[in-house]
Amino acid sequence: MADLAINGGDPVAPDGLREEWPIVGDCEREQLEDVLKSGNWCSAGFYFEEGESKVKRFEDEFAEYIGTEYATGVPNGTQALELAFRAIGLKPGDEVIVPSVTFFASASAVVLANGVPVFVDVDPETYQLDPAAVEAAITEHTKAIEVVHYGGYPADMDAIREIADTHDLYVVEDAAEAHGTEWNGEKVGSLGDMGCFSLQLGKPLTCGEGGVITYDDDELAERVYSYSHLGRSIESGKYEHHVPAGNYRLSEFLGGILLAQLNRLPEQTDRRYKNGEYFAERLAEIDGIDTLKQDPRITKRGYYFYFLRYDAEQWNGIHRDDFMEALQAEGVPCSTAHNDPLYRNPAFANIDPVLQHGNEKDYDAMHCPEAERIYDSEAIAMGKDFLMHRENIGKIMEALQKVRDHKEEL
Ligand SMILES: Cc1ncc(COP(=O)(O)O)c(C=O)c1O
């Protein structure tokens, strides 16, 4: 059998399993041309005496897709979260429970809304918030639980909802990576009080840079509108401003792109989901590699990452990073995702104490054993794109088997 590519042999996938992304066609071009010709490049309501803006149409269609009353487009996923935390009325010193395994913005958005992130550990089999750790972290200052459907895998929303109801807490879903994921037949983003999505380039629904918030409550709708439209109320005139607030509107060009991309999302999600299930079955062929837990309550998975769980003990003690390098050399695109539990990021030790309102946390002293193990030695993340074609899974299986057969050479 050929040598490992890392030792000079031929790689299994010399093209690196490169896939087209974003996928665009005539629909996107027509939408952009439409906006260009109309001259209505701004989505503010007062430019549309007749008809509706494309951003508004996207918001309505996205709300219907997710199953909420409202959706509001914003410039990015970080601002979606920040606005959501402001809309639920977060005050300086209020705590928000955040998983340690996620992207930086999940917690920086809490700080931007003047809240205090409290990091907790995750379930080792799902990489999502551990409900027992959430329960243990609740204090008199806790205002909300931020659920992150990390990589597109849903958190245990039955348990989280129950804890939130018992303690009268808001649930904000960071669904930045989970467009199309379903829990018991309902889409994430409709399961908490507010859902926040990123529409950045790598995400399953994208316009390059963008975000969208989903929610049902009319009062939240008033606040989101006001905080994202320079303090205007839904009913107020153009120069009537009720709170000091920023402008978080999306441009019409992005609205047009999103309408076209949203049409593509259900088919792409189904395809990735079916291929992801197939990959999970095939992985049983390789000792020492597993994936996240199968759970019948997950009725569909949108993917941002496909996670492999690497068990060094079954690989002669070879470190995950050395194994990963060998896999990359075979042409399999993979990484450690976000590298470190969030509290290890120096940014949190540098929060201005004034913002914490006497409720300062010692982030340097934090320790979440599962989060640390996952990032230090277990998790291997593969971006969603390979899931578009089943042939890629055959190639990845071949590469995994090849590295397995040659493990003595690593
Ligand atoms: C889990 C998570 N939350 C929040 C964000 C922030 O989204 P954006 O990059 O659109 O600001 C991202 C995006 O990468 C993310 O992955």
The ligand as an SDF file (V2000), in Angstrom:
LIG
                    3D

 16 16  0  0  0  0  0  0  0  0999 V2000
  -21.2810   30.5190   17.1220 C   0  0  0  0  0  0  0  0  0  0  0  0
  -21.1480   31.8730   16.4750 C   0  0  0  0  0  0  0  0  0  0  0  0
  -21.7090   32.9290   17.0760 N   0  0  0  0  0  0  0  0  0  0  0  0
  -21.6480   34.1600   16.5490 C   0  0  0  0  0  0  0  0  0  0  0  0
  -20.9990   34.4020   15.3570 C   0  0  0  0  0  0  0  0  0  0  0  0
  -20.8790   35.8030   14.8570 C   0  0  0  0  0  0  0  0  0  0  0  0
  -21.3660   35.9920   13.5580 O   0  0  0  0  0  0  0  0  0  0  0  0
  -20.7270   37.0790   12.5820 P   0  0  0  0  0  0  0  0  0  0  0  0
  -19.3990   36.5890   12.1380 O   0  0  0  0  0  0  0  0  0  0  0  0
  -21.7180   37.1530   11.4560 O   0  0  0  0  0  0  0  0  0  0  0  0
  -20.6370   38.3520   13.3370 O   0  0  0  0  0  0  0  0  0  0  0  0
  -20.4260   33.3330   14.6630 C   0  0  0  0  0  0  0  0  0  0  0  0
  -19.7730   33.5490   13.3660 C   0  0  0  0  0  0  0  0  0  0  0  0
  -18.7530   33.1470   12.9810 O   0  0  0  0  0  0  0  0  0  0  0  0
  -20.4800   32.0380   15.2490 C   0  0  0  0  0  0  0  0  0  0  0  0
  -19.9150   30.9870   14.6510 O   0  0  0  0  0  0  0  0  0  0  0  0
  1  2  1  0
  2  3  1  0
  2 15  2  0
  3  4  2  0
  4  5  1  0
  5  6  1  0
  5 12  2  0
  6  7  1  0
  7  8  1  0
  8  9  2  0
  8 10  1  0
  8 11  1  0
 12 13  1  0
 12 15  1  0
 13 14  2  0
 15 16  1  0
M  END
$$$$
